[in-house]
Amino acid sequence: MKINLKSTLGEIVSLYPNTASIMNKYKIDYCCGGNNTLENALMEKSLNTEKAISELETKVEESKFDNITDWNKESLSKIVDYILDMHHTFMKDALEEINILMFKILKVNYNTNGESLLVIHNLFGQLKTELEEHLVKEEENLFPLIKEYELNDSEAAKNYIFKFIAETESEHDKAGDLFKELETATNDFTPPENACASYIRTFKLLDALEKDTFNHIHMENSILFPRI
């Protein structure tokens, strides 16, 4: 299966979700940058196009044996419920655990690695606030509106939803920028040598939270919102 360089990143990951692992490997933004073409993304990253395409096509080939849900054929309500059950639940749990661990490692390692940890602690605080507010807005406003719109299709309801979608996409961009700053501050979530178990766990969770958030944003920006 050949991948079209003119396809958008969002289209590729929507059709073949397991290609997200290659996108993550090369730090290709398929969530907030889902409308970018693969060709442009590879050029912007100065990547070996032939090598990256080969890896992506290998994943596409492997996907033949996967039981993949085609979300473009599912109801809006089912997509919303999936996002709530999978991504919102994970995000809440991860944010809570990281918050506790972050304070712990800051206190224990302040005298040896305090300067860098203060930067990481501050960035995580901004991210936590941004994501928690985002979750509430989706759960209390956007998602109920989408479910209601699916039952009672009206132009007025859709225009009202568009307002929330614009705000949501802006929040996605902010979260993406904060994750990029955290990547830099943590050396791509790599704990220092001789780091304690809590330190390692914190960075591992931050990495997992970033990847899950990218999938979360992709589901909304490239699948749910275009459907509406």
N, C-alpha and C positions, 0 to 999 in steps of 0.2 A: 504494500500500500504506500503510494507516494503522497507526501505532504506538499500542498501548494504553498509556495512562499508568499503568495498574495493573500492567503487566508489570514484572518485576524487571530490573535492569540486566544481571544475568548471563544471563537468558533472551534479552534483546535481542541482546547481543553474541555469544551462542552461535549464534543463528539467522542473524545478519547481522554477521559479523566486521568488515566495513569500517566499521561504525558506531563502532568503537573510536576512530577518528581524531577524531570529533566529541566523544566522551567525554573524550579527552585534551585537546582544545582548551579545553573548559570545566572541566577539572580535576574531572570527575565520576568518583568511585571505583567502577568496575565490577568490580574484582578483589576486594579485601577487603570492599568494600561491595556485593558482587554480589546480596545478598538484598534490598537496598533497592529500592523501586519507583522508576520514572522520575519519577513525580509528586512523591514526597518529595524525591528528589535535586535536582530543578529548584527546588523551594521552598527547600531548604536553601541553595542557591547564589544564591538571589534572581535567577534567570535569566529572561529573556524566554521564556516557555514556547512561545509560538507560533513564534518564530524558531528555537529549539532543535529543536522537533518537526519543523519544515519541513526543517532541515538533515539530521536523522536520516532522515526519510522519503525524502529525495533519495538518500541512501546506500543505503537499502533498495531503491529503484527501480533503482539502478545495479547492485546485487548480482544482479539477474536475469540479467545477462550474464557473471557470474563462475562459475567452476567451483569451488563451495564444498563442502568436505568436511563432511558432517553427522556430527560426532563422537559424537553421541548414538546413532548406529547402528553405530559401529565397536567393535571389541573393546577391552577394557581394556588388553591388551598393546600394541595399535597406538597407543593414546593415550599410554601410557608411553614407547614408543619415539620418538614424535614429540616429546614434551617433552624427552627426553634429547638427541635429534639436533639439534633446533632451539634450544631455550632453554638447556639446560645448556651446550652447546658455546659458544654466543654469550656467556653469562654468564662462563664461565671466561676466554675470550679477552679480553673487555672489562675484567674486573677486573684481569687481569695488565697490560694496556696502561695503564689509568688509574693503577694503582699506581706505575708507572715515571714517567709524566708528572706525576703529582701531586707527587712529591718534587722533580722537576726544576723545575717552575714555582714551588714554594715556595722553593727555594734561590735561584733567579734573581730573584724578585720580592719577597723577604722585606723588603728595606729600603724598598720603595715601597708594598707592599700586603700586608705580612706579617700584620697583625692579622686581616683577613678570611680570608686563605688558611689561617691556622692553624685557624680554626673549620671551614672546608671540609675540610681535611686530617684533622682529628679525626673529623668526621662520616663521611667516607668510610672511615676506618679501622674504625669501628664497623660500618658497612654491609658492608664486605668480610669481616670476621670472621663476621658474622651469615649472609651469603649462602654463604660457603664451607662453614661447618658445616652449613647447610641442604642444600647439594648432596650432601655426604657422607652425611647421614642418609637422604636420598631414594634415593641410588644403592645404598647398602649395606643399608638396612633396608626402607623403605617400598615401593619399586618391586619388589624381588624378592618381597616378601610378596604384593603385588597380583597379580603374574604367577602365583605358586603358587596363590593363592586361585581364580583364574580356571580353573585346571586341576582343582583339587580343592576344590570348593565345600564349606565347612563353617562352621557357626555359630561355632565356637571360633576359627577363623582370621579370620573377619570381625570378631569382637570384639577380637582382637589388633590388627588393622589400624586399628580405630577409635581405639585409644590413640595410634597414630602420627599419624593424621589430626588429632586434637585438638592435638597438639604442633606439627604442620606449620602448621595454620591460625593458631596463636598466633605462630609465627615469621613468617608472612606479614604479620600485623598490625605486628610490630616493624619489618620491612623497609619497609613502607608508611609508617610514622611517620618513619623516618630519611630516606626520599626526600622527604617533605614538608619536613623541616628543611633538607635540601640545596637544595630549590627556593627557600626563603626566603633562605638564606645566599648563593646564587649569583644572586639576582634572576631566578629561573626559567631558570637555566643560560645567562645572558647574560654573555659575557665583557666586561671593561671596554674602553673605547676604547683604541686603539693596542696591544691585546693581541697577543702574539707568536703564531706558528702553533701552538706547543705548548699555550699557554693556550686557544686557540680549540678545538683538537682535544680537550683534556681535557673542556671543558664540553659539546662536541658528543657525546662518548662517554657522559658522565653522563646526558644527556638520552635518548640511545638506549637505555642500560641501564635507565633508569626505565621507558620505554615497553615494552621487551621483558619486563621483570620483571612489569609489570602484566598483559601477555598470558599469561605463564607462570602467574601466580597465578590468573588467570581460568580457564585450562584445568583447573587442579586444583580450585579451590573450587567452580566452577559446572558443571563437566562430569565430571571423573574421580571426585571424592569422592561426589557425589550418585548416580552410577551404582552405587557400591558399597553 
